[in-house]
């Protein structure tokens, strides 16, 4: 599991899900689609949360 912080350049485009500070589940997590042209990951709901890539971009 690779976690990335908000504001970082995404390693790969795809579907990303918000995770807790140590990678755990959070209630009502944000889910975003990162396209190849997106410069950085968006903010999370709370400081300290991270993003986990869950799969390729949806068509």
C-alpha positions in Angstrom: 0.0 0.0 0.0 1.5 3.3 -1.1 0.2 6.4 0.7 0.7 9.9 -0.6 0.1 13.2 1.1 -2.2 15.9 -0.2 -0.3 18.4 -2.5 2.2 15.7 -3.7 2.6 14.9 -7.4 0.7 11.6 -8.0 2.9 8.6 -8.8 0.3 7.3 -11.3 -3.1 8.5 -12.6 -6.0 6.5 -11.3 -8.7 6.3 -8.6 -7.6 7.5 -5.2 -9.3 7.0 -1.8 -8.8 9.0 1.3 -7.1 7.1 4.2 -6.2 7.9 7.8 -2.8 9.0 9.0 -1.5 5.4 9.3 -3.5 4.0 6.3 -6.7 3.1 8.2 -10.3 3.5 7.1 -11.9 6.9 7.6 -15.7 7.6 7.8 -17.1 8.9 4.5 -13.8 9.0 2.7 -13.3 11.2 -0.4 -12.7 9.4 -3.6 -11.1 11.2 -6.6 -10.0 10.4 -10.1 -6.5 11.7 -10.9 -5.9 12.2 -14.6 -2.4 12.3 -16.2 -2.5 16.1 -16.5 -3.4 16.7 -12.8 -0.3 18.3 -11.2 -1.0 17.3 -7.6 -3.3 15.5 -5.2 -6.2 17.5 -3.7 -6.7 18.3 0.0 -8.2 15.7 2.3 -11.0 16.3 4.8 -8.6 16.5 7.8 -5.0 17.3 8.3 -2.8 14.2 8.5 -5.0 12.1 6.1 -3.4 10.6 3.0 -4.4 9.2 -0.4 -4.2 5.6 -1.6 -4.4 4.6 -5.2 -7.1 2.0 -5.6 -7.0 1.3 -9.3 -6.8 2.6 -12.9 -8.9 5.6 -14.0 -12.5 4.8 -14.8 -13.4 5.2 -18.4 
